[in-house]
Amino acid sequence: MNSILRLPNDLDPFARLVAARRTLAGMDVRGDKIWPGMFDDGVVSLAHGDGTRRPPVRSLRAAAEMLSHTCGWSFDDYHFNREYLPLLQAIREKQAGVGADPASIESLYVDAGSSRIFSTFFHLFLQEDDLVLIPQGFYHGTLDWLPPDPARLHIVPVPPRTNKLTAEHLSETCYELARHRRIRRTYLLLTNPTFTGAVYSPAELYAIEDAAISHEIFVLYDLAFAGTEFADCPASVVRKHTRLSQRSLAVGTVSKSHNLANIRVGWCSGPKGIVDAMRDHREKTMGAVPFLTQAMAAAALVDDDVYLKINAQECIKRVELIKFGLNDVTGALTAAGVDAAINVAHDPGASHSVLVNLRTLSRQKKQLTSLDLCAYMLKHAGLAISPGYSMGFSDLEFRIAYGSVGLHGTYAAETCNPRKQLSIDMSCLEEAFATGRSVLKSALFDRLLPALVAMFRQNAM
Ligand SMILES: Cc1ncc(COP(=O)(O)O)c(C=O)c1O
């Protein structure tokens, strides 16, 4: 096996996740809290976030309407295990709108968020000799969906400049792994757009799916960031290859695109037998998705073009701010005598965060990881960054989640006048977005930069 294939699997990814969470919570290895955590007062968090602003006004109105009449549902009845048809229809229309094959969205079911759907799938179908392939740069919470068994997980390296899996790498990985162990079934978790905003083109998807078909891989599409694309025409078409329709599952959610993470509504479409088994599991385990929240999700999805476009435009501005900001940070590091460079690893075309590369050429006492960096920033700068350590990276890569910075300002802006409580005032919204951008800028120059200078100086040989 060549070394690049082995690289991200050198340490147990589940242990890495525990360590990253502990670090972000401000705890040492014993679990004692000894420095500020990401949610503490005074800490600026660039480590979490669900969206750029409050959920669509239409969605909030739908909830208010559901509460004001009891026609078709009420709190006292067991409606949650029945299908809420307006939501199913809204999802089908959305998927058809991005070119999904109608047959592939016939079998559809709704559950309490996409995390629960993925966990259900692996709980029901993953067996002893199965293997789950996850491209590097994955959403760290993905690991919570799997049994904590490193032997059933393989992180596939991705080229750093694109951060996207390639068909060649997928095939190479499959051949290599098959030479070393018996695999009953292989699953591939493909997130498109990715966690750090890379978007697979239809041609790239087609090639990956071709490889998946030849290696008999079952593909799970994580579409959490579908709808956040910066381009007018969303590229995240699912399942280019109709031959894959019986060997894949597409999972969506309103958590990110519509900032409705707290209502826990996700859905999945795929082969009938699988979808039926998963729906059955939801019913047996009381996976409640009340009509109240389903109505909110349905209202969010209908005619959401303007809502999504405004959010994407704000994300584009923030990415530019970070790119230029990091360039200036590199200049300032050099001026301070620190031989280090920091930049956005790949140009994002979607999502709410960027992957950042940090490199130093000067000789260091200790080889630092992104976990050391994360702990240092929390302790000395009151800044939370998301360590690449729990996303399958081993050096100083980290993630800046810029989307929800200043989010609470948008709540205030959109509800400032009680008479217009459910309407949007664009100038107020722009003001709130601008406040978020200035927090972001200050985080880069007043917190990240001085702490980097101090950290590298202390660690210099
Ligand atoms: C890529 C990705 N997939 C899935 C999820 C989980 O979303 P949900 O709220 O629907 O469980 C997240 C949440 O952060 C995510 O980033």
The ligand as an ORCA input file, in Angstrom:
! r2SCAN-3c Opt
* xyz 0 1
  C     -21.964     17.888      5.998
  C     -23.007     17.713      7.055
  N     -23.869     16.682      6.965
  C     -24.830     16.480      7.882
  C     -24.957     17.311      8.977
  C     -26.042     17.019     10.008
  O     -27.189     17.755      9.750
  P     -28.581     17.509     10.522
  O     -28.806     18.739     11.333
  O     -29.600     17.360      9.426
  O     -28.464     16.300     11.339
  C     -24.083     18.379      9.131
  C     -24.166     19.262     10.308
  O     -23.297     20.034     10.616
  C     -23.082     18.600      8.138
  O     -22.207     19.612      8.230
*
